[in-house]
């Protein structure tokens, strides 16, 4: 596992979003990349992940891309593949990237599963940022369980980590919950983002991501079955 970069921004804010509950992280980071018109400056190369690649405008899209917007000095880590089993190593690489760029903070985007949710979900924050506590609609997360790359990053003391979570009812893509995080990010970072297009494109957006992550998962499962060794 290694990081490959064509340029190294200085003191950016890094936003990371990995597939999890509701695919919140993936939906939010893709929306931000498009809004900022951020350009790709690198990728995280992981030989263990399934060789499933999305194609956009006749170009292959890296499963773990690193994007940058110079105007806002924001770096976005965008994941289009399942990373189950690689969370600790990926957290290490995110931390390595943050140190390399001397990032101001790593802002983690994540979905929080709530199977009993019937209406609009809540949004939460976690971290030492005093500004997050002032964002309208965000509640402090006092109790809960955080998993995945974000969970691994929260256990580190060598980088500044803040998080924004959105409640979602299942593991199915949830653009509505993602839109709430986009609205919170807009207040927090002053990006002037209109989240309404995300809601309008929700069905198409959700299905595309669902299909891609599902195929990636199926490929990983298939490879695991093919490499199992049996003793008898």
N, C-alpha and C positions, 0 to 999 in steps of 0.2 A: 504494500500500500504506500503510495507516494503522492506528493503534491507537485503539479506541473503548472508554472505560471509564466506568462509572457510579460507581465509588469507587476510591480509591487507598490500598491498604494500606501500612503503614510497616514497613520492615525485615523483610519476609517471606523465606522460602525459596521460590524458584521452581523447580518441577519441570516440565521440558518433555519431551514425547514425540511425535516425528513418525514417520510410517510409514517403516519400513525393513525390514531383515531380520527375518522372523518377525512383523512388525507389533508388536514388543515394546513400543515406546514408546506406541503407541496403546492396547494392551491394558492396560498397567500404569496409565497415567494415567486411563483410564475406570474401572478398578477402584478406584483411590484416591478419585476423585471420588464414587463411590457409597458407599464406606466412610465417608468424612468427611461425606457429605451436603453437599458444598460447593455453593455457589450461584454462578451465572454472574454475573460483574461486568463482562464486556466481551467483545471479540472483536478479532481481527486481520482487517481487511478487505483482501482481495486480489482485485482485479478480474480477474486473469489466470487464476485457478483455475476449473475446470469448475463449472457451476451444478448440482451434484448435492447434494441435501440429505437428510439422514436425518430421519425423523419418529419422535418418541417421545411417547407420551401425547397424541397429537393436536397436538403442537407441533414446529415445525421446529427442528432442531439445527444451530447454526452450524458450518461446516466447520473453523474455527479459533477455538475458544472459550477464554476466560480465566475460570477458576473460582477461588473463594476460600473458605477455611475460617478463620473468625475465631479459633476456639478454639486451633488449632495454628499460626495465622499462616502458612499455606501457600497459595501461589498455584500453580495447575496450568494449564499450557498444553496443551490437548487438540486433536489434529488428526485429522480424519476424511476427509482428502482427500490425494491424492498432491501433493507439492510439488516434484517434479523440475523443475530449471531455475530455481527461486526460492530456493535454499538460502542464498545470500549475503545477499539482501535480507531473508529471514526471520530470519537470525542477527542482522542489524542491528536488526530490530524487537524481538527478544528482549532484546538488549543495551540498547536504548532503554527497554524496560519495566523492566529491572533497575535502571537508573539512576534512572528516574522514581520508583520505589518504594524506592530505596536498599536493594535486596535484600542479604541476608547472603551468599547464594550462588545460583548457577543450577545445579541438579542435573539433568544430562542422562541420559536413559534410552535405551538403544540395544541393538540386536541385533548380534551379530558372526557373520557367516556362516562355517560350517565344513561344507562338502559331504561330508567324510569322517566326520562325526560319526555314530556308531551307537548310543551309549548316552546317559547323562545328560551334558549339557554343563556347562562350567565357567562361573563368574561372575567378573568382573574389576572392578577400580576403577582410576580414573585421576584425578589432581588433587593438590592440596596439602593436603587435609584429612587430619589425623593420625588422626582417629577412624575414617575409612573403612578404614584399615590394620588396625584392631583387630576388624573385623566378621568373624565366623566364616564361612568358606566363600568369602570374597572373596580373589582373588589379584591382585597388582599386574600391570597390563598393561605389559609391557616392550617387546613387539614387536607390530606390527599395523598395519592401515590403517583409519582411521575416516573415513567419508564423510558427506555430508548436512549438515543444519543443525548437528548436534553437531560435526562436523569443522570447520566454519567458526567455531563458538564457541570451540573449543579454541585457535584461533590468535589470539584476542584477549587483550590484557593489561589492559584497562580494567574488567573485571568478574571476580569470583571464579567459576570454573567447575570443577565436579567431576562425574565420570561413573561410572555403574554399567552394565556391559555383561553380556549373557548370550549364550553360544554357542547357535546354532541351526543346524539342518541345511539349511534352505532358506528361500525367501522366503514360504512358506506360513505362516499364522498359527500361532504356537507358544505356547499358554497355559501349558504346563508350564515353559518357559524363563522366561516372564514371572512365573510364581509365585515363582521363585527370586529375582528382583529385588525382588518385593514383600516377601519374607522379609528380604532385606538392608535394604530401606528401613525395615522395622519395627524392626530393631535400630539403625539409624542415627538415625532420627527419633523412636523411641518412640511409634509410632502405634497400637500394640495391634491390628494387622491380622491376621486369620486368613486365610491364603492358600488354605486347603483348598476354600472355595466356588469359587474360581477354577478349580481343577482339576476340580471336579465339574461346572461349567457349561462346561467347555472347548469341547466340540463345538459347542454352540449359539452360544457367544460368538465362537469362531473363524470360523464360517460367516457370521455377520452382518457382521463386520468385513471378511472376505474379499470378500463380495459388494459392499459399499459402496465399498471402495477400488478394486476391479476396475472398477466402473461409472464411478468418477471418472476412472480412467486411460483407459478407452475413450472417454469424452467428450472428454478432452484430446487424444487421438490423432485423433479425428474432427475436432475443431476445427482442428488443425494441418494436416490434409489439405485441409480446405476453404479454408484461407487461404494455401496455397502458391501462389507465382507461378512460372510456367514461361516460359522464354525459348527461342525456337527460330527 
